[in-house]
Amino acid sequence: MRGVAGTPASSGGGMTRMPTSLDVTDFGAVPGSRSDAGPAVAAALAAAAAVGGPVVVRFAPGEYHLWSEGAARRELYVSNTVGDDPAFRVKTIALLVESVDDLVVAGEGARLVLHGVQTTFAVIDSRRIRVEGLEFDFAVPTVVDATVVDAGVEEGRAYRRIRVPAATLFSVEGASIRWHGETLGSGEVAWSGRDALEYTQIHDPAGRRTWRGSNPLFERVRSIRPAGERDVRIDYEHAEEPSDLGLVYSMRSTTRDHPGGLVLDSSDVTLSGVRFCFLHGFGVVAQTSRDVTVEECEFQTPPDSGRHSAGFADFVQFSGCSGQAVVRDCLFDGPHDDPINIHGTYLRVTGRPDRHTLELEYPHPETAGFPQFSPGDEIELVDRTTLQAITSATVRTVRQPSGRDHDRPLRRIVVTVDAELPDELVGRAAAENITLTPAVRIVGNIFRNVPTRGVLVTTRRAVLIEQNRFERTEMAGIYVSCDADEWWESGPVRDLTIRGNEFIEPGGPAIFLDPRNTRCDPGQPVHSGVVVAENRFMLDGVPALDAKSTRGIRFRGNGIVRHGPATPDVVLRSCSDADIEAGVELEDAQPPESPVQSPAGESHA
C-alpha cells in the first residue's frame, strides 16, 4: 500500500490507476489557526469516500485544531474500556475513516491538536487504509505530570514545590487543587478532578524508571498556594522531610471512556510514521480486524514540554484480530499500562439449553457489547481451572450484540454449533473464538519508562518477538498469560520465538510465561513451542525466564550479565521437555491449589 501515496495503485478489481489527491486546505482547513478544522477534515474524508477508488487525503504542514463539540460521534463498544456502561457508550472521534477502501491519509509535518476528550482517529468498516506522517497531541492532556522541584522543612513543617507542564490547567481552591480540561463552547469543562486523582505512577528521570506507587503529595496537607505560573507550594502538617526531589508524579482518573485510536472491523490497515504525543483512554485498539501494521511510529511526549506521560493506559492493543498483527520499528515511551497487548477474549459459559446451544456472557466489567462470532468460526471450550480444551465445534448461528447499538443484551451471546456439546459446562468452561487469532511480528521496537510489562501476547498462531530493546520495564519485559478468571484474555501460545532482544534491568522476570491455570499437570501444559535464543539479558536479582505449565521450551545462545543478588537464570514450574543450556538452576515448585492472585502491582488499572 506504500505505492498509493505517489504511484499507481489498484482499486481492488484488478485495474490500476493513479490515486486522486485531495488536500484538507481545499475544504477550509487553515493550518496555524485555532479554529476548528474538524468540519473541513470530515468534508475531505467524505469526498474521498465518494471517489470510489485510490485516493490520498493530505494535510499540508502546520498545526490543526480539532474540537470535540463538532466531532463525529458513534456508539461503539471497545475491549478493555468501560464495558457496557451507558454513560460512555458514545465515543467522540476527531478523525473518522468509515466505510472507505483504498485510502491514504498523509501529513508529514502536520500536527493535529485535540481539544476536549476524544479518540484521535478511527478506521471503521474499511479496507486498505494507510495513515502516515501525522502527529497527534492534546491541548490539555488528561494525565497530570507533577515534578517535585523543591522540598524540605521550614519552621518545623515539611513542604514541596511541584511544577506542572504549561499544558496542564488547574486552580488552587483552599487546601486543594482542581485539575481540569478546557472550557468548551457549552460552558462546561472537558474534565476535572482533585488532588491525587484516582491513580498515580512515579517517574524517576535520573534513574530512568517508572513504577506504580502511592502518592504522598496530598497527604496531611496544611495549605496549598500558587508559587508562580506553573508552580504550586504544598505545606504539610508534619515535619518529615520529603525524599522525592526530582520525581514526577503522574496522576489520572481510571475511567477509560474512549479508545485512544481505533481500527474496527477493518482489514489491511497500516499506521506508518505517526507520532502520538498523548493518547487519552485506552491506546490504539485494533478490534476484530485483519492484517494491521503499526510501523515506525513514536509514542512519546514532545521534547521540552515538561510532560512524561504519553498514554492514559496501553499504547497498542489487538483484540480478537486475525491475519497478521505487526508492530515494528516503533518507540514506546511513557505509557500508563502495557505498550503492546495482543489477546482474544474468553466468554463464560452460563447455559447449555440443548446439545447444540451455548449461552455465553462477558464476565469482565470493562469488556462487553461487541460481537464475537460469525457462522463458520471455530469455537473452543476450555476448563477454567486447567485451561485445557474440552471440545471444539463450528458456529452455525449466533445471537449477539452488534457493537454499534444497545438493541440487544450487551453481555449475552447465544451460539448454536455443529457438534454435540458435553454436559457440565456451566460454571466450569470458558469459550474462545479460535478463528480470530492473529500471527504476530514484534520487531525492532524500543520500550522505555514502562510501569508494567513491555509486551503481552496470547495467541496460538506463530509469534516472533525479535531485535527489540526493553529498558527497565518495572515488571516483565515479555509476559505470556492466558486466563479465564481475572481479565479473561484468552489464548495459549503454540509457536513463540523470542530472539535477538535486549532486556535491560527489568523489575520482574525478563520473560514471564504465566498462564493462570490453578491446576497444573506437566503432561498437559497450557503453552508450548517456546524458543528463547540469542538474547542479551542485563539482570539485577531476577531470572531471565520464569515459566509455568509450558512444554518444549528451548533456551539457548543467550548472554546474561548479572549484578545484585544471585538468582537462577531460568525458573521452570510444571514444565516438560525443556532444553536449557548448562548452568541453569531449575525449580520444581508445585503451584497452589487455590486460585492464583496477580503479583502485587500487576493490575491493569
N, C-alpha and C positions, 0 to 999 in steps of 0.2 A: 504493500500500500504506500510505501515511501514515494513511489513514482507519481502518485496523484497530484502532489503539490506542484510539480513543474514539468511533468512528462505525460504522454498519453496514458490513459488508464481505461480499464474495462468497466462497463456499466453492469456487468454480470451476465449478459446474454451472449457473450462471445464477440461482440463488436467492440472495437477500441476507438476512443475518440479523446480529444483534448478536453480537460475539465473546464467548466465555466468558472470564472473568478469573480467573486463579489467582495466588496470592502464595506465594513460596517460604517465607515465615514460617509459613504454614499447614501446611507439610510438615516443619517442625522447624528451619529455618534461624534462627539468632539473630544479628541484626546487633550488632556490637560484641564478640562472643565470638571467641576464638581457636580454639575447637573447630572441627572440620572441617564446613563447610557443604555439602561436596560431595554426600553422600548425599541431603540434602534437596533440593538443586538438581536432582539426577538424578531424584528422585521427582516433582518438579513438572513436569519436561520429559516424563517418561513419561506422566504424567496428561494433559498437553497433547496428546501424540501419540494418546492414546486417545479424545480428544473427537471427532475426525473432522470438524472444521470450524474456522472462525476462532477463534483463542484467543490471549490475551495472558498471558504469564508475567511477573509483576512482582517486582522487588526493591525493597523499602522502602529509604529512605535509610539509610546506615550502612555499616560495614565488614564484609565477609565473608571468611573464610579458607578456602582450598581446598587441601587437602594431596594430594600426589601418590600416597600409598600407596593411598587408596581411590578414585582417579580411574579413569575409563574408559580402556581400552586397546584399540587397534586396530592390526592390521598394515596399514601404509599405505606407499606409495611416492610420494614427492613430488619434483617438479622441483627441481634445484639444491641438493639437501641432501646426503645420504650415499649416493645411488645404491642399489645392491643389497647394501650391506654388511650381513651378517646380524646384526651386533652391535646395529644400530639399527633393525631392521625394525618393531619395535613402538613406537608413539607413545602417550604418556600425554596425555590431554585433560581439561582442567579443566571445561569447559562444552561438552557434546556435544549437538547437534541432529542427529538422524538419522532419515531416512525420515519426515519430517513435512511437511505442507503448511499454508499459511495460519497462520503463527505470528509473533507479535511477542514478543521478549524485551526488556523495558523496565526501566530502572533509573536514572533521573536521581537523582543524589545517592548512588548505590550504588557502593562501591569494592570490587573483588574482588582480594584479595591471594593470590598463588600461592606455595606452598611446594614446594621441590624443583625438578625440571626438568620442565616441562610445555608443551604447546600451550595458549594461553589459551582458545581456543574453536575448534570445528569445526562446519561445516554440511555434512552429507554426505547425498546422495541425497534432497534436499528441494527444495520449490518455494515461492515467495512467502514468503520469510523476511526479517524485519527485526530487527536488533539495534540498540537505541538507548539512549543516555544512560549506559551503563556506563563505569566506569573500571577498567582492568586494571593491576596492578603486581605485582612480585615482592618477597617479603620480603627475599631476598638475590639481587640481580641477578648474572648470570654474567659481567658485564663489571666490571672494577675500574678506577675513575677515581681516579688518584692525583695530587694537586695539589702542586707544589713551593712550599711556603710559606716556606722559608728556605734559603739556600745561601751558601757562602763557603769560606774557607780558615782553618783553625786549626792552629797548631803544625805547619805545613808539610804539612798534609793537607786535601784537599777534603772537603766534607760537603754533604749535602742533608737537609732535613727535609721529609717528604712527609705529606700528610693525606689520609685516605680517608673516604668517607661513612659515616654511622652504620650504614647497612645492610650494609656490607662486613665480612665476618668474616675474620680472619687470625690467625696465630700466628707469632711470631719463633722460628726454630729455628736457633741458631748464627748464621752469616752468611748466612742465607736467610730468606725469608718464604714461608709456605704460606698461600695464599688458599683459602677453602673455602666450601661451602654449609652449610646447616643439617644437624644430625644428625637423621636420620629415625627412625621408630619401630623400624626394623630394626637400628638402631645404626650404620648406615653414613652417611657424609656424602653429600649430594646430588651434589657435585662438588668437585674440588680441583685445584690447580696451584701451581707455584712461580715466584716472582720475576717475570720479564717475561712469563710465559706464552708463547704462540706468535705473537701478533700484537699490534702496537701502532699506534695513531694518536694524534696530538697535537692538542690543542685550545688555542687562544690566546683566552681570554675578552676580553682588551683589544683584540686585532686582529680578533676575531670571525671567525676562520678555523679550519678543521680540516683536517689532512692526514695522510697515511700517512708513517711515518718510522721510523728506528732508535730504540732505547730505551737511553739511557745510564744509567738508574737503577741497574742491577745489573751494571755493568761495572767490573772491578778493585775489588771490594768488600773492605774490610778488616774491617768489623764492622757489625752492624745491631742496634739496640736500640729498645725502645719509648720514646716520649717524650711520653706522655700517652695518653688513652683512644683517640684516633683518629690520633695522630701517630707516625711512625717516623723515627728518625735513622739515616742511612746514611753511614758514613765510608769513605773510599777510600784506596787505596794511592798515589795520585798527588796532585799539588798544582795541577792545572789548575782554576781557579775556574769553577764552573758558570755558565752564562749563560742558564739557563732558568727563572729565578724567575717564578712565576705561571702557568707552563704546566701543562696537565693531560695526563698520560699515561694513555690508555685502553687497557687490556690484556685480552685474552681468548684462549681457545683458537680453533682454526679448524674444529672439528667441528660442522657444522650438523645436529645429531641430531634436531631437531624443526622443523616449521614453526612460526612464531610464532603464526599463526592459519591457518585452512584453510577454504576453500569448495571442495568437491569434488563433481563430478558433480551439480551443483545448478543451479537457474535462478531468476531474479528475486530476487536476494539483495541487500539493502541494509544497509550499516553506516552509521548516522547518529548524529552527535554522540558517538561513542565516543572515550574518551581512553585511549591506550596509553602508559603511563608507562615501560614496558620490555617488549620482545619478545625472548624467548630464541629462538635458532635463526634461521630464515630468513624472518622477516617474515610478513605476511599473504599467503598464496598462494591465488589463485583458479585452480584447475586443472580443465581440461575442463568448465567451467561456462558458462552462458549468462546474459547480462544481469545483470552485477554492478556495483553502485554503492557507492562509498566517498565519503560526503559529510559535511562539517562535522566531521571527526574531527581529533584532535590526537595527534601522535606526539611526545612531549616529556616530559622528566623532571619530577617535581614541583618546584615552586619551593622554594628554601631547603633542598633535600635534599643539596646538595653533589655531586650526580650530574650528568653531562653526556651520557652515552650512553643514548639511549632505545631503541636497537636493536642486536642482535648482528650483523646483516647488513643486507639490504634492509629497507625498510618495507612496500612493497606490490608484489606480482608477479602478473601474469596470464600463465598458461602454457597454450597450447592452448585458449583460450576462444573464444566466438562471441557473436553478438548485439552488445550494447553494453557496452563497458568504460568506466565513467565514474568519474573522480576529481575532485571539485570542493570548493572552499572548505575545504581542509584545511591544517594546519600540519605540516610535516615538519622536525624539529629534532633533530640529533644521531644519525644512523644510523652504522653501520659499513660501509655499502656504499650502493648506489643507492636513493634513496627510492621511485622508480617504475620498474619494468621490465616491458615488455609484449612478448611474443615467442611464436613457435612453436618446434618442435624438429626440426631436421634429423636424419635417420637415415642411417647409412652403408649403401650397397648392397654386400652381401658375396656375393651369389649371384643367378643367374638360371637356375634349373633348367630352365625351359622358356619358351616365348614369352609366357606369361601369368602367370608366377610370379616374385615377387621375394623374396629373403631380405634382411632388414634387421637392423641392430643399433644399439643405443645406444652411441655411441663415448665419451661423456664419463663419467668415473668418478662424478660427482655427480648424474647423471640417468639413471634406469633404473627398470624394474619396473612402469610403468603403461601402460595401453592407449593406442594412438594412432589407431586407425581403427575405423569401423563400415561395414558394407556400404552402398554408395551414396555414400560420401565420395569426393571428388576428390583424387587424389594427383598431385603434380607432381615430376618428376625434374629436377635441375639439375646442370650441370657444376660441380664443386667449385672449379675454378680461375677460371672466369669468372662463376659464379653465374647463367648463362643457362639458360633452360628447354630441356631436351632433348625431353621429351614429357610428356603428361599422360594420365590414364586414370581410370576409375571403379572403385572397390574392389568386388569381388564377394564374396570370403570373406577371413577373416583368422584366423590363429592367433597369439596374443599373450598376454603376462602380464595378469592381471586388475587389478593394482594393489592387491589386498587379500590376496593369499597368495603363496606361492612354489612352487606346484604345477607351474608351467610355467617354462621358462627366462626369466630376468628381463631379459636383454639382447637376446633374439632375437625377431623378428617376421617372419612369413611371410604375404604377401598374394597373392591372385590378382586380376587385373584384367580388364576387358572388352576391352582393346585389345592388339594385338601389341606387344611391347617390343623395342627395338633391341638390337643386340649391343654389347659392350664397355662395359657399365655398371659392372662390378665394379671397385672402387677409384677409378673416375672420378666416379661420381654420388652425389648425396645426395637423399633423398626427404622431402617435406613434405606434410602433410595441409592443403590449402588451403581445405577446408571449415571447419576450426576456426581461423578468423581473425576477430578482432573489429573492429568500428568503435570508435573511441576518442574520448573527450572528456576533456581535462585542462584544467580551467578554474578560475581564481581561487584557486590554491594559493600557499603560501609555502614556499620551500626555504631552509634555514638550517643552518650548521655541518655541511656535507656534505663528506666527504673524497674523493668521487668525482664522478660526474655527477648532475644533478638528475633527468632523465627519459631512459630508454632506451625506444625504441619501434621495433618492426619488424613491420608488418602491412600487407597490401596494400589493406585497406579504408580508408574515409575516416578521417583523423585530424585533430582540431582541438586545438591547444595554444594557449590564449588567456588573457590577463589574469592570468598568473602572475608571481611575483616570485622571481627566482633570486639569492640573496645569497651571493656569494663562494664558489661551488662550486669545489672545488680543481681539477676538470677541466672538461669542457664542461658548459654548462647543459642542453643537449639533445643527445643522442648517438643517431644512427641508424646501426646497424651492418648486420648480416646476415652470418653466416659459417658455413662448412661445414668448418672446420679446427680451431678452438680451442674455443669454447664451444658451437658448433653451434646457436646461437639464430637461428632462421630468419625469413625474411620480408622481401621488398623492400617499400618504400613506393611507392604509386602516386598517393596523394592526401593530401598533408600540408600543412596550413595552420598556420603559426606566426605569431600575430597579437596585437599589443597587449600583449606581455610586457615585463618589465623585467629586464635582465641586469646585475647589479652586480659588476664586477671578478671575472669568472671566471678561474680559473687556466689554462684552455685555451680554444680557440675557443668562443665563446658557443654557437654551433650547429655541430655537427660531423657531417657526412654522410660516413661512413667504412665502406662495405662492404669486406669482407675478401677481395675477389677479387684474385688475384695476376696475372691477365692482363686488361688493360683495353683496350676499344675504344670511343671516344666514340660510335660508331654503335650500340653495343649496351650501353647503360648498365644498371646494376643498379636504381637508383632513378629515379623520375620524378615530375612533378607536384607540385613543392615550391614553396610560396608563403611568403615571409618578408616580412611587411608591418606597418608601423606599430608596430614595437617600439622600445624605448629601450635603448641599449647604453651602459654606462659601462665603458670598457676600459683596461687597462694592459698594453700590449705584446702583445696577442693579437688575432686577427681576429674580426669579428662572425660571419662564416660561413666555414667551411672545408669544401669539398665535393669529393667524388671520385665519378666514374662515375655522374653524375646528369644526366638530361635535363629541360629545361623549368623551370629554376629561375627564379622571379620574386622579385627583391629590390627592394622599393620602399617609399617613405614611412617609412623607418626613421631615427631620430635617434641619432647616435653622438657621444658625448663621450669624448675621449681624454686620458690623461696617461701619462707614461712614454715609452718608445721608440716611434718611428714604425713603424707596421705597416699593411699593406694592410687595408682594411675587409673585403674578400672575397678568398678564395683558391679558385680553381677548378682541379681536376685531372681531365683526361679527361672533361670535361663538354661538353654540347652544348645549343644552343638556349636559352642563358641570356639573360635580360633583367635587366641590372643597371643601376641608376641611375648617372649620370655621376659621375666622381671615384673610381671603384673600380679598383684595380690588379689585374690578373689574372696568374696564373702558369700556365704550360702544362707544368709538370714531368711527366715520364712516371714512372709507378710502377716499382719494381724488378721484375725478372722472378722473383726468388727469393721464397719465402713471406714475407709481411709479418708482422713481430713487433709485438705490442702496445707502444704507447709506455710508457716506464718508469712504473711505479706504477699501471698501469691493469688490474691483475689483479682478479679477483672474490673475493679472499681473504675 
